[in-house]
Amino acid sequence: MYVGGDCLARGYFHRPDLTADRFVPDPFSTTPGARLYRTGDLARSLRDGSLEYLGRVDFQVKVRGFRVELGEVEAMLCQHPHVREALAMVREDRPGDRRLVAYAAPRSGASLEVPALRAFLKERLPDYMVPSALVLMDALPQTNAGKVERSRLPVPTGEAEALYVAPRTPEEAAVAAVWAEVLGVAQVGVHDHFFERGGHSLLATRATFRVGEALGVTLPLRSLFEEPTVEGLARRVTALKWAAQAAVVAESGEDREQGEL
């Protein structure tokens, strides 16, 4: 929905960046320099000439093929008894890697922990609406107008790093190395969850292929969804190796028996 006309403001006071973003040239006007204001509202024109309001377009995003209402994620976060304020947004800190990120600040005297907050969301939201990263802050940065200053929100660093447990087997080391490269993080521990560290279906395809290539096994994509931790996937790889070796031994035994006959 765009608005225009003689009563339209000239722009935001001392905010040329926001003015350029919201006030756009009016393609329907013959007046030089005429502009329209982009409201961010979504509406449709009905046959009787009236407008039906459908919601906000700047708070609805598409992540991993799903449409997500950021306001719904924020509202659910704020239902947690220890959350004072929250904000959800899509970040693309690496080209082509769009992910849902949420920031939350606790109420006075309350404490927040990422695992508990993630579990809270998983019980109430579909998987695709649970943020890939949760960032806890003492308070969300504010502009002079009292709105959240998104440019000052920190880049997620990976909440699992504090609980890092190093790989213990060659298989775990190989899986962890592939995940770290694919996810773009410094290190991955054996208990880290692929999707909670920022992974999604496209990265899962890449990671599964790379793990299978590194360890010499044919690893189905579903393996990562069934075993989303380093420890679990390494265990799956080991089982596949044992099964392949057993099949070779059985086949060689049959060949010997046939030779003796």
C-alpha positions in Angstrom: 0.0 0.0 0.0 1.4 3.4 -1.0 0.0 6.8 -0.2 0.5 10.2 -1.9 -1.0 13.5 -2.6 -0.6 17.2 -1.5 -0.6 16.3 2.2 2.3 13.8 1.9 5.3 14.7 4.1 8.6 15.6 2.6 10.4 12.8 4.4 11.8 11.8 7.8 13.5 14.5 9.9 17.3 14.2 9.6 16.9 10.7 8.2 17.9 10.8 4.5 18.5 7.1 4.5 15.0 6.2 5.7 13.5 8.9 3.5 15.1 7.4 0.4 13.9 3.9 1.4 10.2 4.9 2.2 9.5 7.8 -0.2 9.6 6.6 -3.8 8.9 8.4 -7.2 5.2 8.5 -8.1 4.8 6.8 -11.5 1.2 8.0 -11.8 1.7 11.7 -11.2 2.5 14.3 -13.8 3.9 16.7 -11.2 7.7 16.8 -11.3 9.2 15.3 -8.1 6.0 13.8 -6.9 6.5 10.9 -4.5 4.6 8.1 -2.8 5.1 6.8 0.7 5.7 3.0 1.0 3.7 2.1 4.1 4.8 -1.5 4.5 1.1 -2.5 4.6 -0.4 -5.2 2.3 -3.9 -4.6 0.9 -6.0 -5.5 -2.0 -8.6 -3.5 -4.0 -12.1 -5.0 -3.9 -14.7 -4.6 -6.6 -16.6 -1.9 -4.7 -13.5 0.2 -4.6 -12.7 -0.4 -1.0 -9.4 -1.7 0.3 -9.0 -4.9 2.4 -6.1 -4.8 4.8 -4.1 -8.0 4.7 -1.2 -7.3 7.1 2.4 -6.1 7.0 4.8 -7.1 4.2 8.0 -6.1 6.0 7.4 -8.5 8.8 6.6 -11.6 6.6 9.7 -13.3 5.3 10.6 -16.4 3.4 13.2 -18.7 4.8 14.0 -22.2 3.5 10.9 -22.1 1.3 8.5 -21.3 4.2 6.8 -18.0 4.9 7.4 -16.8 8.4 5.6 -14.1 10.3 8.4 -12.5 12.4 5.8 -10.9 14.6 4.5 -14.4 15.6 8.0 -15.5 16.5 8.5 -12.4 18.6 5.1 -12.8 20.3 5.9 -16.4 21.2 9.3 -15.4 22.7 7.6 -12.7 24.8 5.2 -15.3 26.2 8.2 -16.8 28.0 7.9 -15.6 31.6 11.5 -14.5 31.8 11.6 -12.6 28.4 11.1 -8.8 28.6 11.6 -8.0 24.9 12.4 -9.9 21.7 13.1 -9.3 18.1 13.2 -11.8 15.2 14.8 -11.1 11.8 16.4 -12.7 8.8 20.2 -12.4 8.5 22.4 -13.2 5.6 25.9 -12.9 7.1 27.2 -15.2 4.4 26.0 -14.8 0.8 23.2 -17.1 0.0 22.8 -18.3 3.6 19.6 -16.7 4.9 18.6 -17.8 8.4 16.1 -16.9 11.0 17.7 -15.3 14.1 16.0 -14.1 17.3 17.3 -11.7 20.0 15.9 -11.7 23.5 16.4 -9.7 26.7 15.4 -11.0 30.2 13.1 -9.3 32.7 14.7 -7.6 35.6 16.1 -10.1 38.0 15.4 -13.1 35.7 17.8 -15.3 33.9 17.6 -16.8 30.4 19.3 -19.9 28.9 19.3 -20.7 25.2 18.5 -24.4 25.5 15.5 -23.7 27.7 14.3 -20.9 25.4 14.7 -23.1 22.3 12.8 -25.9 24.0 10.0 -23.4 24.9 9.7 -22.4 21.2 9.8 -26.0 19.9 6.8 -26.9 22.0 4.8 -24.0 20.5 6.0 -23.3 16.9 6.6 -25.5 13.8 10.2 -26.4 13.2 10.6 -23.9 10.4 9.7 -21.0 12.7 12.2 -21.9 15.4 15.2 -19.5 14.9 18.4 -21.1 13.8 20.2 -18.9 16.3 19.1 -17.3 19.6 21.1 -14.4 21.0 20.6 -13.3 24.6 21.3 -9.7 25.4 20.9 -7.5 28.5 18.8 -5.1 26.4 18.1 -4.6 22.8 19.7 -1.5 21.3 17.3 1.4 20.8 17.2 4.4 18.5 16.3 7.9 19.7 12.8 7.2 18.6 12.6 4.2 20.9 12.7 1.5 18.1 15.2 -1.4 18.0 18.3 -0.4 16.1 18.8 -3.5 14.0 22.2 -2.4 12.7 23.7 -2.7 16.2 22.4 -6.3 16.8 25.4 -8.7 17.0 26.1 -11.4 14.5 25.3 -14.8 16.1 28.4 -16.6 17.2 26.9 -20.1 17.9 25.4 -20.8 21.3 26.8 -24.3 21.4 30.4 -23.2 21.7 30.2 -22.9 25.5 29.3 -26.6 25.7 32.0 -27.8 23.4 33.1 -31.4 23.6 36.0 -32.4 21.3 35.7 -35.3 18.9 36.9 -38.6 20.3 37.1 -40.9 17.2 38.3 -40.4 13.6 34.7 -40.5 12.4 33.6 -37.8 14.8 36.6 -35.7 13.9 35.8 -36.0 10.2 32.1 -35.1 10.7 33.0 -32.2 12.9 35.5 -30.8 10.4 33.0 -31.0 7.6 30.2 -29.3 9.6 32.5 -26.5 10.8 33.4 -25.7 7.2 29.8 -26.0 5.9 28.3 -24.0 8.7 31.1 -21.4 8.8 31.8 -21.8 12.5 35.1 -22.1 14.3 34.5 -25.5 15.9 31.8 -28.1 16.3 31.5 -30.4 19.3 30.3 -34.0 19.4 27.0 -33.0 21.0 26.3 -30.1 18.6 23.0 -30.2 16.7 23.4 -29.4 13.0 20.2 -27.4 12.6 20.6 -25.6 15.9 24.1 -24.4 14.8 22.5 -22.7 11.8 22.1 -25.6 9.3 19.2 -26.0 7.0 18.1 -28.4 4.2 20.4 -27.0 1.5 23.4 -27.1 3.8 22.4 -30.6 5.0 22.6 -31.9 1.4 26.1 -30.4 1.1 27.3 -31.7 4.5 25.9 -35.2 3.9 27.7 -35.5 0.6 31.0 -34.2 2.1 30.9 -36.5 5.1 30.2 -39.5 2.9 33.1 -38.5 0.5 35.5 -38.0 3.4 34.7 -41.3 5.1 34.2 -43.5 2.0 30.6 -44.4 2.6 27.3 -43.8 0.8 25.3 -41.7 3.3 21.6 -41.0 2.6 20.4 -37.5 3.2 17.9 -38.7 5.7 20.8 -39.8 7.9 21.5 -36.3 9.0 17.9 -35.6 9.8 17.7 -38.8 11.8 21.1 -38.2 13.5 21.6 -34.4 13.7 24.5 -34.5 16.1 28.2 -35.2 15.3 28.1 -38.1 17.7 25.0 -39.6 16.2 26.1 -39.2 12.6 29.5 -40.6 13.3 27.9 -43.6 14.9 25.7 -44.1 11.8 28.8 -43.9 9.6 30.6 -46.5 11.7 27.6 -48.8 11.4 27.6 -48.4 7.6 31.3 -49.3 7.5 30.8 -52.4 9.6 27.8 -53.5 7.4 29.9 -53.0 4.2 32.8 -55.0 5.7 30.5 -57.8 6.8 29.0 -58.0 3.3 32.5 -58.3 1.8 33.5 -61.1 4.2 30.3 -62.9 3.5 30.7 -62.6 -0.2 34.3 -63.8 -0.1 33.2 -66.8 2.0 30.6 -67.8 -0.6 33.2 -67.5 -3.3 35.5 -70.0 -1.4 32.7 -72.4 -1.0 31.9 -72.4 -4.6 35.5 -72.8 -5.5 35.8 -75.9 -3.3 32.7 -77.4 -4.9 
